[in-house]
Amino acid sequence: MDFLALLLLIAVLVFFSRYFLGVGIGAPWLPSRRRDIPDGFALVDITSADTVIDLGSGDGRLLVEAAKRGAAVVGYELNPFLVWWSRRKLSSFGNRAVVYRKNLLDADLSQATLIYIFGITSIMPQVADKLRRECRPGTKIISFAFELPGWDPVERKGIAMLYSR
């Protein structure tokens, strides 16, 4: 293998391990299973009056479903490829849909009426503290698979847990 090919291979491996496995930046990309998404949406009624934020929005599949229900949607995702892919999928929703390439811990939660998160155990304490500090009273939070430490779920369906601020 020549030197240029080796450099390209190393660059691809670094990109993959960083942005798809989460090495050095947080959680790996684990998309919500399509069969679990309806459980999260069954716990809340989403309308055009809602602003839905997805923390770690991945490929945007939850944002698309919320936008189809009329909500304004905002995603926060670190993986540049997934940000691009999400923006592409959400382009038909115009200015009601935006995805930022930003750490979920830097997300602006001030306008959220509903927040989705599919985090991992190691980040959930930080997320729980951020939600407690920044969410307005009445904000609903859906967490898939991982509980928010110090919070009591209001309702559960499948792996989806509903919390209320």
Order of alpha helices (4+ residues) and beta strands (2+ residues): alpha-alpha-beta-alpha-beta-alpha-beta-beta-alpha-beta-beta-beta
